[in-house]
Amino acid sequence: MPSAQQLFSAMVQTLYSAHFLNNLSIYSVQAVVISTEIAHNLGLSQLNATLFNAAVRIAECLGIHKIKNHPPTPKTEDGWEERVEREVGRRVWCQMLIQDHFAIPFTDTYSISPMHFSTGRPLNADDYDLADAPPETPTISSYVRVLVDLAALMPGLVDGLGPMHRRKSFREQYEHILRVDQKMRAIVKAIPPFMLRPDPIKEAHIPWLTIARRSLAITAAEKIIMIHRLFLFRSFHDPTYVHSRRTCVAAAMTILREHETIVEDDDLSIWTHTAFAITAAVILCFEVNTVMETPDRRSVPMYRTAVLAARDRLSSRNGDVLAQRGVALINAIFIAEQSGSSAPEMNRLKPIDFNRVFSNFSTLSKASAIPSPDEMTPGKLSTGTPETIDAPDVGELQLAWNQEEIDFDQWFNGIFNNYTGNQL
């Protein structure tokens, strides 16, 4: 079997050899949308993003964003083909909405405006008959229909913060975030029960239902983190935003619990599992390092155990560049924590020193020999641990901002976006 990297490269070569930017086809759009499933793990996020935006324009030129909801087609061969074409178009557009709107927190912008399309959600239908079933009936479209509902919150989230050049006050922004939080919780309450809780009877007859339920739990938890992301770092130092802190810590534990179950069951792994496990581990690192001599300290061993277990799971994914990047980040935070504690104060945890984390991460990334995409083959990615790698000097990496001014967006995106950009 060709490797994922070989298949991705073959897709890109095929697109360009077919002049996909001139010879517009829904197959090109489908190829790009599907490739997202592996692009991030291969360290090709920026390439995927530029291909995706080209795919959006192709889809709009093909009219996929304006598929009308016609009455049921007659039961003829032509009628069936028309129904299939419309449903394929809806499914493709649905995936594009999910991918575009879920990326909003990383760029503060989006390519598909909610006001500029009329294509509805895919039918809640299976392939063999495309009969629209009630929401409480599991079909192969149930999972993505829920995801597109969650994605629909994201444009309003970023727009409600005010124009990028003139953001609203912190108070107004936080009030807006809390309103979006409530909308998110209302959507979760309306999710069909079989996607929220284990159902042994249904899962025995529907092979994909278990992994869909677990993946949805991970994605929904990560979305609540995305909603609070603007105030996430502040929430660990300012009691005004304690709701965000508690919400995000709980969501992080949910992500790591579901991630552990998926790995233990050797179930299907998709790129979001890796990406969101990294986010969750970093948040718990914040929690561990922020808690001082307070009653909350009782939870520190539990959080630390969860982070270490996540690091071990990520380190076992030898061909996953994103996972190895996450391992280096977690190790960097641990080194900063250990080196920041002097002998007389070993029992007192200190806040994360971002300067030191950046420096450690830079060195660990080099030490782990994270390769270029052309060199990505299983077994070539090494992983270091805090026990085997010495902490570098803080002055190795010069920062553009003061530690007090760093927020979670700048910090997290600066690490991962800089990496993906440098690999192109």
Secondary structure as UniProt FT lines:
FT   HELIX           4..17
FT   TURN            18..22
FT   HELIX           26..39
FT   TURN            40..43
FT   HELIX           45..61
FT   TURN            62..63
FT   HELIX           64..66
FT   HELIX           77..102
FT   HELIX           104..107
FT   HELIX           114..116
FT   TURN            127..129
FT   TURN            135..136
FT   TURN            140..141
FT   HELIX           142..151
FT   HELIX           153..159
FT   TURN            160..161
FT   TURN            164..165
FT   HELIX           170..189
FT   HELIX           193..195
FT   HELIX           200..205
FT   TURN            207..208
FT   HELIX           209..228
FT   HELIX           229..231
FT   HELIX           232..235
FT   TURN            236..237
FT   HELIX           239..241
FT   HELIX           242..264
FT   TURN            265..266
FT   HELIX           271..290
FT   HELIX           295..299
FT   HELIX           300..315
FT   TURN            318..319
FT   HELIX           321..339
FT   HELIX           343..345
FT   TURN            346..347
FT   HELIX           354..367
FT   TURN            368..369
FT   HELIX           373..375
FT   TURN            378..379
FT   TURN            386..388
FT   HELIX           394..396
FT   HELIX           403..405
FT   HELIX           408..422
//
